[in-house]
Amino acid sequence: MAGNSMALLQDVDKCIRCNGCYIACKRTWKMAFGDFKTRGQHRVAAYQRVVIKSMKKPDMGPFIRFSCWHCVNPPCAGRCPFNAIVKRDNGAVDVDMTLCNPGGTNSRGIKCVKQCVTDCQKGGYPKVDVGNLAGQNKAFKCTMCYGQSGYIKPDGSVGGTLPTKAKKVGTQYQSALWEASSPADRLLMDQFVPELEHLPSCVMTCPAKAMTWDTRKNVLKYLSHYNASDNGGYYVGEGGMFWCTTKSGLPSPKADPFIEDHVAPMVSSLMSSPFAAAAIVPTLVVGGLLALSARREENEKEASLAMEGEV
């Protein structure tokens, strides 16, 4: 039994940036807390799987969750030379640490040059050999707490170790989105979701109830009216990560739109090619590398000012 394809939904209007999700994530996955030099330099930082970031300066919101989007067809999984990144049955994009081998070369002669990092076009690209995995040469990212939040085992039972706040009706767990929807919409939604027996730590911890974990089917139906003119709301997202607000103009939470959408995939593709040693490669990638360096310097300056309270 495969179970449901799940998704995370952040109600941007409810988020108060208490960082409860960030702290809970660190505790669940036993992640190090970092140091002054590395904190805040990236929207998805070296020591974090999830970051809550203000979209305005000074820090006044709206507060957006930056993490893996759990794409339907994740580029990080498709380009991994060792097939270490897996799209699970419940929709989570997970990293198989036993297969992850940054810097290694597979049987087809393709070398891992961190394609998962450079090919990701969203706001939760994998981090490699940093944070609590420094020295282990492994990648990590948000995985919807796969293995600890609810998922359906091959025998049909629900797996997971994390607690839940989901409403239980009899012996089944009821969808909060189903309960909050209109009678007409409920006919097209899942009322009971066994995976809710265990919630991802970010969802379980959020005191403002800004995070919801439900079937992707329920999330999409719940959001189907958001972009309608008579609703006044707006949503963005795809795969297994969505954001909604009652205000228009919600930004798409990408880590770095310019680099992630254009320069980085080109560099990754060329560097992992069998012709990477050819003279044409440096010529083609040098412009992208210079742009990448300049952009990172700009991000670090901005982060430094932010930490000093100047932006």
Phi, psi and omega in degrees: 000123185280329183085190183271150169278120188259164179210156175254139178233126174253121172276102187300326182292337182269339186294129179250007181051051176282345182067019176297323180294319181295316181291317179298321178298315180298318181291319180298318185257011175053052182265146178290159183267357174081194180218177185300323185289332185257338181292136173080359183282339182224148180295328167243101195277169185296336184251015186223146172264334180223139179228137173257118189237136175284140179265002178230157176242131358291189190288082184230015177082177000295153183260121186248138175279126172253118176195180178304140178273351181051057185304153176297315175237080187295124179296330180297323179284319183293334184255356180294120183297338184250010181052038183277343180257124191237136171272107184285164181300330182273008176098346181287141173261113190243156178252122176273103185297336181287340181256335182300126185213068180303133181089346181278169180237130182279182185293344179264006178082012180267126183266142174280115175243037180063046178304326181297328180284311187283332183275343180293128181255012185244193187263019182218044184300147180298149173252142185236127172059037177228177178059222181286354176259006178302130182092346180263347179055053179228160178258150173216159182191174173297135179233021186057027183056036181303134183096341179237332171269174187297132173208156184268124178284165179304332180275002178094352179278164181268128178260161178139160180234344183282151180287182181218156171243006183296145180287131181255126178245106187069243178253006185242155180262127187265140179290128176291327179291322176299315182295328182274356185266167180287157178305323180293318181290327181301331180296338182251015183237165176271119179283317182246132185231104183300330180298342180289357177296336176222125181259148170304149186299326180295320180289317182298324188273332189304111182287337181272358183056039179276343181252134177229139176239122184206181177293147179300325177300314180294318181299313182294321178291319179299323182275353188300337180263353188296320183272005178286145185297332183276355181264325180080008180255178183204144175217155174225165177134172178194178178057245182240020180222125182224153178230141178223155179205155175272001177252148181277165175083028178295122181288148175282116189283074175268152181294315180199094188306318184294307184290314186290330184272334189234298188288310188298313179301323179296314180298314181299315182298317182289318184291332180267001181286151175300341181263018184299333182278351182293154184295337183291333185297309179304323181296319183286325187265347187300320179297318179294321180294320178295319178295320179298315180297316180296320181293318180295321177298320179296316179298318182293323177296316180297318180294321179298317177294322180297319180292336178267002177078021184263348178226000000 
